[in-house]
Amino acid sequence: MRPTLRPALLTAALLTGSYLLLAAPASAHEPTAIPDGYYDAVDGLTGEALKSGLNDIISGNDQLSYSEAKEALKETDADPSDPSKVVLIYNGTSVPASSSDWNREHVWAKSHGDFGTTIGPGTDIHHLRPANPVVNSTRNNLDFDNGGKEVTQAPGNFYDSDSFEPRDADKGDVARMILYMAVRYEGEDAFANLEPNDKVENNSAPFHGRLSVLKEWSAQDPPSTFEKNRNEVIYSKYQHNRNPFIDHPEWVNTIWGGTPTDPPTCDPATNANPVTLRDNAIVTSDITVSGCTGNASTTSQTTVDITHPNRGELSIYLYAPDGTYYVLKRTGDSGADLKHTYTVDLDTEPANGTWRLSVKDYATGNTGTINSWTLNLG
């Protein structure tokens, strides 16, 4: 299920040992307004024309070396309550800027387009952030998507073999950094044309996913004061260009779409054939939908009926016909059996096709049964 973001705690903080754990850091001062006339050239543009026009505006910026980028991050990501520290992306801890407790995270993974730490995309501080080295290594070059197991060193972040889900307070930041890179680097400057797509496992290709999830994260987690201030510092002191999606978050949908489609006209479908859950194994159950019109709705519902002595051992995913998956349930809750309806935003998915419920039992010693499940896409 697409996660609902928790309210950002803009000013609250929790002391944990010698570090400061920030839910959503404020800035040391309010960011200034967008410079007059900065975006005048793209007034009224949409789609590819807007994307191209923004590229013209934000290209030609000053570029930093990799070592200069690290020094710049000490200011762009400074802890508002203690400027001698930097706030780390993903886990929100504040650590001394002069320490080895952080390194540089390329939010657009540097292997996606194979630019490494070369001056240009490899040193663009609009997508470089201080990070805990272990968490940075865990994220590696994974695409962004929902789901997985929780990162031990950064609660609230999740990962699996092909994707990484940041904590709620960083979801919008990540989305806007990825989309900035897609606008800034269009195959010029001797670098690859970077583009978002709706896939994971992009590896060394110059693509980053999953676009549909990034769009949702951008909408759910709007720019914070910290993020706006960061944009201003980069513009005024270092690169002299701006991230347009921090200044104008609505341009995400203006370029990449986002108008909800009409929900389909079809009835709920049920698969009532029992499926046995096996120890430490994945089982699936399919429903094929046909005769519907349009895409699924933003409030599609998946109802599951499962018998199991410990539902906390189970994770449940819904796979759309194109292979896109949605996390319905993670492990870790408690109690026996499961009868629950999950509401899922599926409005980017055509309704017709074969939908799959996937259930994994992560433990041994207990078995159970998928008694039935129902899919309501209207």
N, C-alpha and C positions, 0 to 999 in steps of 0.2 A: 504494500500500500504506500502511496506517496505520503511521506510523513508530514504531519502538521507541525509547523514550527512553534516552539515555545516562545513566549514574549521575551524580548531581549531585555536584559538587565543592564541598562546603560550606565548606571552609576554605582551599582552594588558590586562589591568585591569580597572574595573570601581568602583570608590568609591561610596558606598551606605551607608550613615550614618556613623556609627563607624566601619562597617565591610568592608572587601575587597572582592568584588565579582570577582572570577577568572574564566575565560573561560576554560583554560587548564593550570594549574600551571606549571611553569618551576621548576627546582630544584636549590638548593643552589650551587651545583657543578655538573660537568659532572660525571655520573657513570663510574666506572672502567670497564675494559673488563671482559668477562666471564673468570673465572680462567682456566688456561691451564689444559686440561685433564678432566675437570669436567664431560663432557658428552661423553667421549671416548667410554664408554661401550655400548652405544646405536648407534654407527655409523652404518649406513646402515639398521637399523631396521625400520619396518613400522607396522601399525595396533596395534593389541593386544600385539605383542612382544615389540614394542616401549613403549607402555603404561606400561607394566610390568617392563621393564628395567628402565624407569624413576622412577617408584615407588621404585625400589631398591636404586636409587641414592638419592632421596629426603627424604626417610624415615630415621628413626633413628636420627632425628634432636633434638636439644635442645627444651624443652617445657617450656612454661611460665604459671604461674598462671593467673587467670583472672585479678587480680589487677596489676600484672606485665605487662600484655598485654596493659592495659590502659596507663601505664607509657611509654611503648615502642612506642605507637602510637603518643605520643607527639613529638617524633623524626622522626619516619618514615613518618609522614604526616605533618611535620612542614611547615609552610608558608615560601617559599624561601626568601621573602622580609622581614619577621619578624619571626624569629624562636621561639618567645614566643607565637605564635599562631599556630593553626592547621587548615588545609583546610578540609572542610566538603565534603564528597561525596554527590552526587545528586544535591545540589544547589551551590556548589563551594564557599560558603562564608568562610571567614577566621575569626576565633574567638579565644579569649584568651585560651591557653591550660589549664590554671589553673581554668577556669570558669566552671559553670554548664550548659553552652550553648551547650554542646555536650554530646553524649554518644556513646556506642560501637555498631555499626551495624554489624551483622553477614550477610555478603553478601550471603553465603550459609545459608539459614534460619536454625536456630538451632533446629527447630522442625522437619526438614526434615532429619530423622534419629534419632531424639530425643536425641541429645547429650548435649543439653543445654549449660552450661558454664563450662562443665567438661574439665580438662586439656587434651589437644589433639585437636580435631576438634573445641571444644568450645572456645579455646584460641589461635588458630593458627592465627597469625597476617597477614598471607598472604591473609586472607579473612575478617579480621576485619578492619573496617574503622571508623574514627570519623564521626558522622552524627548529624544533627539537631534532637532533640528528637521527635518533632512533625512529621517530615518527616519520621523518622525511624518507628514511630508508624503507619503511613500511609502505608508504604511499608509492615510492619508486616511480615508475612511469605509467601507472594505471590511469585509465580513463575515469571520468566521474559518473557515478550512477548511484542509485539507492540500493542498500542492502549489504549483507555480509556479517561477519563477526566483529565484535567491538575491539578497537585498538586498546591494548592494555595500558599503554603509556598516555593515552589521550581519550578518556571516556567521552562518549557521544559521537565518536568517529567510528566508521565501520569499513571493512574491506573484505574482498574475496579474491579469487584468482584473476579477475579481469577488471575490477573497478574499485573505486574508493569513494566513500560518502563522508564529507566533512561534517563537523558539528553544526548545529543549526545557526549559530552566530556567524559562521564563515561561509555559509552556502551561497548567499548573494554575492559576496566578495569574489568567491571563486568563479562564479558564472560571469560576472562582469570583467574579470581579468582575462578569461578565455576568449570572450567575445571581442574585447579590445585587441587582442593579438590577431584575431581573424580579420579585423579591419585594418590594423596598422601594417601587417605584412601580407601584401597581395602579389608576391612573386617578383617584387622589385628588389633593389639593394643586393642583388646576387643571392637572395635567400628564397626558399620555397614559398609557395602560396599557401598560407596556413588557413584552414577552413574547419568549422565545426561540422560534425555529422551526427547522425542518430545511432551510432554504433559504439561498441567497446572493442577492446583488443585491436586498436589501431596500430600498435607497435611503432615502427619507424616511419610509417606514412605520415604526411604533413596534415593529419586530421586529429581532431580531439572530440570526444563525445562525453556524455550523450546529450545532444542538443535539446531534445524535448525536456529533459530533466533540468538542464541548466536554465532554460527559459522559466521553468516553474520556480526554481530556487531564486532567481533574480526577482520574480514577482513577490515571493513569500518573505524575502529578507531584503528590504530596500536599503539603500545606502545609509550607513550610520554617520554620525559626526566624525568619528575616527577615520572612516574611509574617505569622506569628503576632504578632511584636513590633509590626509595623505596625498590625495590627488592635487591639492593646492601646492603642497611643498614640492612635489615632483615638477609641477608646472613652473613655479616661480623661481626655483633654485637650481634644479638639476637638468631635466630633459627639455623643459619648456614646451611640453605638449600635454594634453589632458586625456583622461579616459572618458569618452563621450557618454558611456553608459552609467557613469556615476553622476554626471551632470544632467543627463536625460535618460532615466531608466526606461521610459516608454519607447525609446528607439529600438530596444530589443525586439519588440513585436512589430514595430514599423518595418524593420529589415527582414526578420525571419518569420513573420506571421504570428498568429496567436488569436485570431478571431474565432470564437467557438463555433463549431458546426452544429447543425440541427441534430438532435438525438435520433436514433433509428426508430423505425416503427416496427417493432417485433415483440413477441411475448417472451417471458423468461423461459429458459431451458434448463432441464435437470438431468444429471446422470445419477441414477439410483443403483448402479451396479456396484456392489461392495468390492473394495480393494484392500487386501491385507497389508498392513504396515509391518515392515521387517526391521530387525535390529540393524542400526548403523547403515541404513540403505535409503535410497530415494525411490519412491513409487509415484506413478502419475495416473491421472484420470482425465479423459478428454470430453469436450462438448463441441460439436460442430454446429455452427450457426449459419443459416442460409435464408434467403428471402427478405433480409432486412434492407432498409434504405439508410444511407448516410453512415456517419461514424457513431461510435459508442458515446455515451453522455459523460458529463463531468461528475455525475453522481451514480455511476454504475455500481451495482452491488453483487458481491460474491458471498453466498451463504454456504457454510460448510458444517457438516455433521460428522464428527469423528469420535470414536470410542477409543480411549487410551488411558491407562492408569496414571500417567504423568505427562500432561500436555506440554510441560516445560521442556521436554526433550525434543519437541517438534518445531521445525520451521516450515512455513507454507508460502509458496510463490504462485502467482498467476502469470502464465505466459500467453501473450497475444499471438495471433496467427503469424506475424512477421518475426517472432522470436523475442520481442521486447518483453522484459519481465517486470513484475510489480511485486514488492514485498508485502505480503498480507500479515505475516506473523514471524517474529524471531523467537529463538529459544529463551528460556529464563523465567517464564511465568510459572505458576504453580496450580495444582489442582488436577482432577481427573476429568477426562472427556472434554469435548469442545463443540459447542453449538453456537455459532456466531456469524453475524453478517458484517462484512467489511465493505465500506464505501470507497470506491477507487475512481480517480479522475482518468478516464480513458478516451477523452474527446479527440485525441490525435490518432486513434486506432479505428480502422474500418471494422464495422460490426461483423460482417460475414467472414467465415473461416473457422478453423479449428483452434479452440482455446484449450489450454492445458492447466490443470491444477497439479502442482508438484509438491509433495510432502516428504521431508527428510526426517528420519528418526536418528538423532545424534548419539544415542546410547544403546547399551545392550541390556538384556534381561526383561524388557517389556515389549509386548507387541500390541497391536490395535487394528482398527479397521476404519477406512473411509467409508462411512455408510452411504452418503450421498453428498452432492453439492449442486448448487443452483446458480446460474449466471443470468443476471438481469441487466441488460445493456441500455435499457430505455431511461 
